[in-house]
Amino acid sequence: MAERFRWTRRGYTAQLELPEVRLLRGLVRDVVALLEGRRADVRPAEADPAGAPAAEDGVATPEDPPAAPPSVSAAEDAGPVAGLDASDAAFWGLVSGLHLSQDPEPQRSAPADPAVARLLPDAMPQAGAAEQGAHRALTEDALSEGKLADARLALELLRSTRVEVPHDQAPAFGRALNDVRLVLAARLGVETEEDAARVHAVDDWRSAEDVESTMALLYNFTSWLLETLMTEMLSELPEGSDESAPGAGDAEDEQ
C-alpha cells in the first residue's frame, strides 16, 4: 500500500508499491510522447508552409523586398526630375541595400488532441484567432520544453519504490504529476464539477472493470500523491507567513 510523501532533511519521501511506480512512469512517458509528438507535427508545417506564393518574372510577391528609389548618385544625375532632394536621396541610399521583410506573422493552430490542448492551453482565450495563433507560435515551444524537462526529471526520480524528491526539485516533480492529471482529465472528459465528482467516486481498484474506471483510479491516485507532496511543501513555510498575503489582515480589522 502506498505511503504518502513526508518531509525529511534530504527532501520529500514516499513509499510506493512496484506496480504503482511502473504505472506512474508509464503515465509520465505518455506526457513526454504527447509533447514530442506535438513538436514533430508543427515543425515541418512551419518550416515549409503550404501555399507560399512563388515569384514570377517581373512580378513582386509579398515575400520580395520593396523596390527602393534611385541611389544617391542616380538621384544626383537625374536632378530635379527624380523628385528627391539631397536628404531624401541620402535616406534611400542608406536603406536600398536592406531587405524589408513583408513575411506574414508566424501562426500556429491549437492542438487537435484534447489532452495536448490541456498541456498547452491558449494563453489568450478571449483574443481573436490570428492573435492567438501568433502568441502560440511565440510561446508554445518554451512551455513545451519546460514540461518535457519536468517529465524527464520525474522519470529519473521514479526509479525505485522509495521515491525521494530533493527539496529544490519538488516544484518540478509536482508540475510533472499535475501534467499527468491534466492528460487523464482530458481522456476522462472532465469538464464540469459533476464530471469531477463522477471520477472521484471511483475509489476502489476492485471496481476497475474497464479503461475508463482504470483511468479514474489513476487520476485519483495521482491527485492524492500530488496533494500529499504539496501539503509537505506548504509545511515548510515560516509560521505566520500567511499574514503577508493580500487581505490577510482584513479579518482582524473587522473583529
C-alpha positions in Angstrom: 0.0 0.0 0.0 1.3 3.4 -0.9 2.6 5.7 1.8 2.2 9.5 1.4 5.0 12.0 0.9 6.7 13.1 4.1 9.3 15.8 4.8 12.8 14.7 5.6 16.1 16.6 5.8 17.1 15.3 2.3 13.8 16.1 0.7 10.3 14.5 0.5 9.9 10.8 0.6 7.1 8.5 -0.3 6.9 4.7 -0.3 5.1 3.1 -3.2 4.4 -0.4 -4.5 6.3 -1.5 -7.6 3.2 -1.7 -9.7 2.4 1.9 -8.7 5.8 3.1 -9.7 5.5 1.4 -13.0 2.1 2.9 -13.6 3.4 6.4 -12.8 6.4 6.0 -15.1 4.1 4.9 -17.9 1.9 7.9 -17.4 4.8 10.3 -17.4 6.1 8.7 -20.6 2.7 9.4 -22.1 3.1 13.1 -21.4 6.5 13.1 -23.0 5.2 11.3 -26.1 2.3 13.7 -26.4 4.6 16.8 -26.2 7.2 15.4 -28.5 4.5 14.3 -31.0 3.1 17.9 -31.0 6.6 19.3 -31.6 7.2 16.9 -34.5 3.8 17.8 -36.0 4.2 21.6 -36.0 7.8 22.0 -37.1 7.6 20.6 -40.6 4.5 22.6 -41.3 6.2 25.8 -40.1 9.4 25.1 -42.0 7.6 24.7 -45.3 4.2 26.4 -45.1 1.8 25.3 -47.7 0.5 27.7 -50.3 3.5 30.1 -50.1 3.4 32.3 -53.2 6.2 31.9 -55.7 7.9 34.8 -57.5 7.2 35.2 -61.2 9.3 37.0 -63.8 8.9 40.7 -63.4 6.2 40.3 -60.6 6.9 41.1 -57.0 5.4 38.7 -54.4 4.7 39.6 -50.7 8.0 38.0 -49.8 10.0 40.2 -52.2 11.6 43.4 -50.7 10.1 46.6 -51.9 11.8 48.4 -54.7 13.9 51.3 -53.5 14.1 54.7 -55.1 17.3 55.6 -57.0 20.6 55.6 -55.2 22.3 58.9 -54.2 24.4 59.0 -57.4 21.5 58.2 -59.7 19.3 60.9 -58.0 22.0 63.4 -58.5 22.3 62.6 -62.1 18.6 62.8 -62.6 18.4 66.2 -60.9 15.0 67.7 -60.0 13.2 65.3 -62.3 13.8 62.5 -59.7 11.6 64.4 -57.2 14.1 63.8 -54.3 16.1 66.4 -52.5 19.5 65.6 -51.1 18.3 64.4 -47.7 15.7 62.0 -49.3 18.3 60.6 -51.7 20.7 60.0 -48.8 18.0 58.2 -46.9 17.1 55.9 -49.7 20.7 55.3 -50.4 21.1 54.0 -46.9 18.1 51.7 -46.9 18.4 50.5 -50.5 20.5 47.5 -49.5 18.2 46.4 -46.7 15.7 43.6 -47.1 12.5 45.0 -45.6 10.6 41.7 -45.0 6.9 41.6 -45.6 6.6 38.0 -44.4 3.3 37.3 -42.6 3.4 37.0 -38.8 4.1 33.3 -37.8 0.9 31.4 -36.8 0.3 28.2 -35.0 -3.0 26.5 -34.6 -4.2 24.9 -31.3 -3.7 21.2 -30.8 -6.5 19.0 -32.1 -5.9 16.4 -29.3 -7.8 17.5 -26.2 -5.0 16.1 -23.9 -2.3 18.1 -25.7 -4.6 21.1 -25.6 -4.8 20.7 -21.8 -1.0 20.6 -21.6 -0.5 23.6 -24.0 -3.6 25.7 -23.5 -4.4 29.0 -25.1 -2.9 31.8 -23.0 -5.3 34.4 -24.6 -8.7 32.7 -24.8 -10.5 36.0 -25.3 -8.3 37.1 -28.2 -9.1 36.6 -31.9 -7.8 33.6 -33.8 -5.0 35.5 -35.5 -3.7 36.9 -32.2 -4.0 33.5 -30.5 -2.1 31.8 -33.3 0.7 34.4 -33.3 1.0 34.2 -29.5 1.1 30.4 -29.6 3.8 30.5 -32.3 6.0 32.6 -30.0 5.4 30.9 -26.7 4.4 27.2 -27.1 7.9 25.8 -27.7 9.2 27.3 -24.4 6.2 26.0 -22.5 6.6 22.5 -24.0 10.3 22.4 -23.3 9.7 23.3 -19.6 7.1 20.5 -19.3 9.4 18.0 -21.0 12.2 18.9 -18.6 9.8 18.4 -15.6 8.7 15.0 -17.0 12.2 13.8 -17.6 13.2 14.8 -14.0 10.2 12.8 -12.7 11.3 9.7 -14.7 14.7 10.0 -13.0 13.1 10.2 -9.6 10.6 7.4 -10.2 13.3 4.6 -10.4 12.6 3.0 -7.0 9.6 2.1 -4.8 11.1 4.6 -2.3 10.6 7.9 -4.1 12.9 10.6 -2.8 12.4 14.1 -4.1 15.1 16.7 -3.2 13.6 19.9 -1.8 14.8 22.0 -4.8 13.3 19.6 -7.3 9.9 19.2 -5.6 8.2 22.0 -7.6 9.2 20.4 -10.9 8.2 17.0 -9.8 4.8 18.4 -8.6 4.3 20.0 -12.0 5.0 16.7 -13.7 2.4 15.0 -11.6 -0.1 17.7 -12.4 0.6 17.3 -16.1 -0.3 13.6 -15.7 -3.6 14.7 -14.1 -4.3 17.0 -17.0 -3.9 14.3 -19.5 -6.1 11.8 -17.6 -8.7 14.5 -17.0 -8.9 15.2 -20.7 -9.2 11.5 -21.5 -11.9 11.1 -18.9 -13.8 14.1 -20.3 -13.7 16.1 -17.0 -15.2 19.5 -17.9 -17.6 20.2 -15.0 -17.9 19.7 -11.3 -20.3 16.8 -12.0 -17.7 15.2 -14.2 -15.1 15.5 -11.4 -17.5 14.1 -8.8 -18.1 11.1 -11.1 -14.4 10.4 -11.4 -13.7 10.9 -7.7 -16.4 8.4 -6.9 -14.3 5.6 -8.3 -12.1 4.8 -5.3 -11.7 1.0 -5.2 -9.3 -0.9 -7.5 -11.7 -3.8 -7.4 -14.2 -1.6 -9.3 -11.8 -1.1 -12.2 -13.8 -3.1 -14.8 -12.9 -1.1 -17.9 -10.5 1.5 -19.3 -12.4 4.5 -18.0 -12.7 3.3 -14.4 -9.0 2.4 -14.5 -8.1 5.9 -15.7 -10.3 7.3 -13.0 -8.4 5.4 -10.3 -5.1 6.5 -11.8 -6.3 10.1 -11.8 -7.4 9.8 -8.1 -4.1 8.2 -7.1 -2.0 10.8 -8.8 -4.1 13.6 -7.3 -3.7 12.1 -3.8 0.1 11.7 -4.3 0.4 15.3 -5.5 -1.7 16.6 -2.6 0.5 14.9 0.0 3.6 16.5 -1.7 2.0 19.9 -1.7 0.9 19.6 1.9 4.5 18.8 3.0 5.9 21.6 0.9 3.5 24.1 2.5 4.5 22.9 5.9 8.0 24.3 5.3 6.7 27.9 5.0 7.6 30.1 8.0 5.0 30.4 10.7 2.8 33.4 10.2 3.8 33.7 6.5 0.1 33.7 5.5 -0.3 37.1 7.3 1.7 38.7 4.5 -0.9 37.5 1.9 -3.1 40.2 0.4 -6.2 40.8 2.6 -4.8 38.7 5.4 -5.3 41.5 8.0 -8.8 42.3 6.9 -10.5 39.7 9.1 -8.6 41.0 12.2 -9.6 44.6 11.4 -13.3 43.6 11.3 -13.2 42.0 14.7 
